[in-house]
Amino acid sequence: MNIDTGVTRILLIGNGFDLAHGLPTSYSYFLDFCDKVSRMFTYLMHIDDKAYEKSALNTWDVDDSIKDKLLEWYKKRNDNPDKLAIEIYDNIKENIWIHYFLNIRYTLGKNWIDFESEISNVIQAFECIRDNIERRERIQQGEGSKVIKLEVVQNFVNISKKLKKFKKSNLDDMYTNLEIYDEYIEKMTLDLDKLIRTLEIYICEFINKIEVLQKNDDIKDINPDYVLSFNYSNTYERIYDQSNKIEYDYVHGKADINNNVDTCNLVLGIDEYLEGHDRDEKLEFLAFKKFYQRIYKSTDSSYMEWVDEIRRNLFSSYELYIFGHSLDKTDKDILKLLICNNNVKTKIYYHRKNKDDKKELSKLIRNLVQIMGADELIDRTCGAYKTIEFKPQTLPEAD
């Protein structure tokens, strides 16, 4: 990091940044996309282009460029199918996770953190079942938490039974047979990789090609020296960066259309939930965890160099701008390293539906308490030497 006598600015962005620019990057849009591609290849051959457009696309509230591309793919599906369309379909047609989320999506929250939390919920339930298989314990209906875990697993497995791959399999034996159980977990692991690669294609081929006509009023004048992105898209680069002098860290990976399932470096997983010795000894579900994925996929960690410089230059001034990030504890390690420095002034922008809406602000405060503790949060938000300031996002002008 090159330090000068002026203020060094760091912009930290999450998925809310893309959403604020009208980009359909929520997991709900992604699941819709997967559903549309699946139907593209499963419709009866006599369904013509107009019928597909009317039934699958016309009522979908999404950018027209996405619908136009899918319609183009549909028209070519028989004689000259698009290679990316085929890759996506191969990834999703028997995918346990996509099938599961399409079935339960309306019971979840709207954010990617809710998506990841559900993955964690499922994985922890499977971990509990594995423990019982290894101990040869029979799961009793009166064992409280084990019953809840069993219900989560059974719901997940019952949904996957609808897939062709499992229609002739006796998945009920997996509750007592470790070999069948581990085969199923292997399928879950591979399918998560396929889901992530499909998301990468969606970002590259669709999201990154949507034209953004207006810059965000809160962002356009920040002119950061560094951008720490938790997103996979290149939104800030293509809309705001005309200098090519900004240093970027895509901490969860950057989408690249040239990848495949094996080379994709996007991180989409869960936080560590085990404690004590179990963290180092129970490794069956390691591939689902974010810290493992970051190491395995060699994602960028330039932010560590930025933090080192901040701590070495105690008398230099830094400004941290946070926009569109939920401040969830799953990213606690990174957030705390940047925010909890006395020479860093942090501005956190929160989303609002109207000028009096503070619902999102309340969530951000609660999450910061989990990250740094109530006492430090109070010290950093009050008094003459406060380092954290919350700012409402500028509301769009009424038409």
Secondary structure by P-SEA (a helix, b strand, c coil): ccccccbbbbbbbcaaaaaaacccccaaaaaaaaaaaaaaaaccccccaaaaaacccccccccaaaaaaaaaaaaaccccccaaaaaaaaaccccaaaaaaaaccccccccaaaaaaaaaaaaaaaaaaaaaaaacccccccaaaaaaaaaaaaaaaaaacccccccccccccccccaaaaaaaaaaaaaaaaaaaaaaaaaaacccccccccccccccccccccccccccccccccccccccccbbbbcccbbbbcccccccccbbbbbcccccccccccccccccccaaaaaaaaccccaaaaaaaaaaaaccbbbbbbbccccccccaaaaaaaccccccbbbbbbbbbcccccaaaaaaaaaaaaaaccaaaaaaaaccccccbbbbcccccccc
